[in-house]
Amino acid sequence: MTTRPGLKPVRLEIPDHWNPETAFAVFELINDLRDQIWSRYAIDIQDALPRQLLPRDTDEAPTPPKNF
């Protein structure tokens, strides 16, 4: 697995005008995407997690990843 130094997560704004059906459709899409990524990259992700938890060259404490 290749990682790029300095890659940071992107915070997305979720619209507050979706109806329940749209929100559920997006939720299902994201859940399916997560499952597909996990099925293909599970071992790589598990190998990368410890490196993500290592302290960086800053004074900040590492932030543990959120549950998948």
C-alpha positions in Angstrom: 0.0 0.0 0.0 1.3 3.4 -0.9 0.8 6.3 1.4 1.5 10.0 0.7 3.1 12.0 3.5 0.9 14.8 4.8 -2.3 13.3 3.5 -5.1 14.6 5.7 -8.8 13.6 5.9 -11.2 15.9 4.2 -14.2 17.1 6.2 -17.4 17.1 4.1 -20.4 19.2 4.8 -23.6 17.2 4.8 -26.6 19.1 3.5 -29.5 19.6 6.0 -32.2 19.6 3.3 -32.1 15.9 2.3 -35.3 14.0 2.7 -35.0 10.6 4.6 -34.9 8.6 1.4 -32.0 10.6 0.0 -30.1 10.4 3.3 -30.7 6.6 3.4 -29.6 6.2 -0.2 -26.3 8.1 0.5 -25.8 6.1 3.7 -26.2 2.8 1.7 -23.8 4.0 -1.0 -21.2 4.9 1.6 -21.7 1.6 3.5 -21.4 -0.4 0.2 -18.3 1.5 -0.8 -16.7 0.9 2.7 -17.5 -2.9 2.3 -15.9 -3.0 -1.1 -12.8 -1.2 0.0 -12.5 -3.4 3.1 -12.9 -6.6 1.0 -10.1 -5.5 -1.3 -7.7 -3.7 1.1 -8.4 -5.2 4.6 -4.8 -6.5 5.1 -3.3 -3.3 3.8 -5.5 -1.2 6.0 -4.7 -3.4 9.1 -1.0 -3.1 8.3 -1.2 0.7 8.0 -3.2 1.3 11.1 -0.3 1.1 13.6 1.7 3.6 11.4 -1.3 6.0 11.6 -1.2 5.9 15.4 2.6 6.7 15.7 3.3 10.2 16.9 4.3 12.6 14.2 7.0 15.3 14.4 4.5 17.6 16.2 3.6 18.1 19.8 0.1 16.8 19.2 -1.0 13.4 20.5 -2.1 11.0 17.7 -5.8 10.8 17.1 -7.1 7.2 17.1 -9.0 6.3 13.9 -12.8 6.1 14.1 -14.5 2.8 13.9 -15.0 1.5 10.4 
